[in-house]
Amino acid sequence: MKTVLLVIGLVLLALILPFFLPSPASDGKGDPDSNLPWQIQLDDQGNSRVFGLTPGRSTLAQVRQRLGNDMDIAIVAGPGEVGDLEAYYTQVPLGFVLARLILTADLSPDAITAMRERALKAERMESSTRKITLHPDDLAAVENTPIRAFSLIPNVNLDEATIIQRFGQPVERIAVGANLTHFLYPRLGLDVVLDRKGKELLQYVAPRDFETRIRAPLRAAQAKAVADAAAKEAEETARKPAN
């Protein structure tokens, strides 16, 4: 009789317990229609929230908790650069969208330089860019570092019509070179880069930081591209023989 009662009790517990446990999809991870790249929430302090994270506020530890442990962390630096501390997901599901995600930590050049001096090794990536592996002590310490920018590369190509459908008309467009056009959404803290010869890129920052982190550097890059093109044209003209 005791055995029968024990079995009945276990069956009832198995039936009741799920109602008291959180649903696996309760945080939106399992919902294909939530956490999508164009679902951006704003507050009145100049912050935005996208796929459950806040640029400029969320830390590497919070990103890991939200998106999983499959994160690669290293300093990435070009020739002559101090570099940035980046966290990288090869593929992460954001709703029904699969994407690569690069997170840039908000660290000073002095802090990154100190980490480079303690680093274990450095290896070359594409071209002359270097990937520098952190010392274990630094790797643990950066978990509480805020992320200043999210860079998202969707697995599918975007065109202009899709960008406008998802995000609306941009406030401004800035062309840099012949192939890149930046669609700027200052209110959202978003820069959508349309690449005619490569993959599109979505860059998220806190809206309050949009001018300094996105628009001003883009205008400088645009001015440099125009100046370089003019200098090249003048050089080619000078090389042509006079009639």
Helices and strands as residue ranges (DSSP letters): H 2-16, G 17-19, E 40-42, E 48-50, H 60-67, E 72-77, E 84-94, E 97-105, H 109-118, E 121-124, E 130-133, H 136-141, G 142-144, E 147-154, H 160-167, E 172-176, E 180-185, G 186-188, E 190-195, E 201-204, G 207-209, H 210-210, I 211-215, H 216-239
